[in-house]
């Protein structure tokens, strides 16, 4: 069936609980491709033991309605036994790039991401893969996966969608208390300040220190750093393309954000 | 280009130095498929440090002549930098099944095999993958890979081709001294005897002991065992489908052989 669909075929992998960030991915695919498909699969492999797999938000009915409205052509929503049948034992790993930052905090996370996306690409056979900039390290990991295994697919990174205060949309924002919700946009503010300071010529260490002072006292910072967009290795000074990346806990909820720097 | 080729498309991955065993793979593909492709790539990832990558036999001109005669439609013979460009860091691993027997003797071997075949399947997009029974554990590893990652490909296992004394054809047979060459068929004889004894109701341990006595004194046995054809786990008694597997060194040359047991 997939072989007969008009091409180019754009594919948007998701874990459901769709928000405007996902909508912008589907809209970008719709604008570029003749066929647009998406997947909804809450991938157990990318949750480490003790993480929020069970309480990860699910809204299948609401997701379907949104995707129909966006003009999706094809939805793939396998159950876990279809993706990981008994005896499943294969893993796909992009190496060191998946062990730093989010990979250091969440061991095996990017192996789970690479494994499921390799399988989704194999099944869906898209021409274009649409990924959200929001998960910056994931975009680097999946670009590497696509290049290394030779998937005949182009990767598009779609800009992060933010609310009016700058908070990056995320399914996990739903976990924030009202007070945490108010504090959360300071992560974006810190990144924005850091970008400005770097462009003004400040050293990275000084810019990080100053950006930290902008964060809400409610934020427990995991990291704030400047990395190569391609290798995700830390940069000591601004070189493009780069990501300015940050991760912080607000109460029990861990939020990520980043800025994409091209000049 | 691949998308336009008549289907079904059968694919035969090789490391070159083609012999009659490879020819039977191509012939099996030719008999079943409208398009037949092969690859020649001596995959560095599947050689452990200190193994015979450099001295692995190469005969590109001779290989081309054989493949043309067999009516091959398409040959893929990438250089190493095309398969593994700078910064390549991705690995595909089927887990425990790749760590026993050959995997125990050759750590990382099956990870290298799974990685290169995942990439070859992604690039070549065949409908049918033809593998030689000779590398029994490899067939189990690649069946698992195909199933786990959802490659839309059927796997065919083509029977081992033997010389008149029963020695399984292998590129590595060329390394044997005349004396070792004479001793080498005792590996096949030991497997054949073991099959007979198992069918006669002897226990596995007793059959292994008796089969060992058939081996040439020149053979240094690595293992002789009965395993599940699907999981490659050792079986304590005959259950089908199974492989009877053996590996032994004759001087510096390590040879493998197996029997496929279906009843």
Interface residues (C-beta under 8 A of the other chain):
Chain A: X85 X87 X88 X89 X90 X91 X92 X93 X94 X95 X96 X97 X114 X118 X119 X122 X123 X144 X145 X147 X148 X149 X150 X151 X152 X231
Chain B: X84 X85 X87 X88 X89 X90 X91 X92 X93 X94 X95 X96 X97 X114 X118 X119 X122 X123 X144 X145 X147 X148 X149 X150 X151 X152 X231
